[in-house]
Amino acid sequence: MIRLIAIAFALLLAGSASAQSVRFPSVAVGSSAAGPEISGWMYKPSGAGPFAAIVLAHNCAGVGPHTDVWGKLLASWGYVVVAPDSFGPRGEKSVCGRGNVVNGNMRVSDVAGAIDFLNAQPFVRRGDIGLIGHSHGGWTAVRAVQKSYDLAARGLKAAVAYYPSCAQRFDRDVALPLLILIGDKDDWTLAEDCRKLQAAGFSRPELVEIVYYPNAYHSFDSKAVDRTITVANGKSHRLAYDPVAAPDAEARTRAFFAKYLR
C-alpha cells in the first residue's frame, strides 16, 4: 500500500507542470554535519523572474500530497519553492513517533543546501529566501533560525513554523523573523511548550510572533477527514482541519512572506 501511495504521488507530481525533481548537497552548518545528497521537488511560478524563493520542509510523514498542496500554493503567490526530501536519502519513509531518527537539527543542513541551490538559480533573487515547515518541518524551521546556524549569511530572511515542537533549552536564540502558528488543542506538538518557551524569553523577542488557535488540533491546515492516528511510539494523536484557523494562518503566512521577501 505504501508503495502504491508513493507511486501515485510521483505520478501526481510528474503530471504537474509546476513541479520538477532536483538534487543538491546537504551542507555542514553550525553543529549539524552534512547529510547525504538530497532529492526534492521544485515549483516555479509563471514568468522569467527573478523571484524570491521559499524552502518547504515536509512533516514527519515525508514528502507527500500535503507538500504538493503547499508547493503549488506558494508558487501561486509568486515564489520559487524547493521541497527537500530529508528522509528518503537517509533510508526513511516516515519518522512519525520516532522523530529523532532524522531530527530537526539534521534537517537544518538540508535547508542550508536548499538555500545554496536556490541562490544559484538565475530565476531566483539571490538572498531573498524564506522557510516554511509543518510539524517535524516546523521543528526544523524553528531550529534553522537559531543564531548558531547563521543562515542569514546564506540569504535566509524569515521562517514560518506550523505546529512545531518548542524547547526552552534550544530555541530561545532566534536570529531571524519567525512566525509560529499552533493550536491549543494540539495533543502532539503542545502549544504549552511554545508558551513556556515564550515565557522563558527569546534573546530577540521582537523577531518572534506566536499565534495560538484555541480550537485547533494538529494538522489544522490539512483538508483531510478528522481522524486519530497511532504512531510508531504507540501514542495516538488527533488530526483535524480547522475552518477558522486554516484560512487565518494561510493569510498570515502570505502577509509575513510578502513583508520579508518583497
Secondary structure, DSSP 8 states (H G I E B T S, - for coil): -HHHHHHHHHHHHHT-TTEEEEEEE---BTTB---SEEEEEEE--SSS--EEEEEEE--TT-SSHHHHHHHHHHHHTT-EEEEEESSGGGT-S--TT-GGGG-HHHHHHHHHHHHHHHHTSTTEEEEEEEEEEETHHHHHHHHHTBGGG-GGGGTEEEEEEES----TTTSS-B-S-EEEEEETT-SSS-HHHHHHHHHH--SSGGGEEEEEETT--BTTTS-S--EEEE-TTS-EEEE---TTHHHHHHHHHHHHHHHHH-
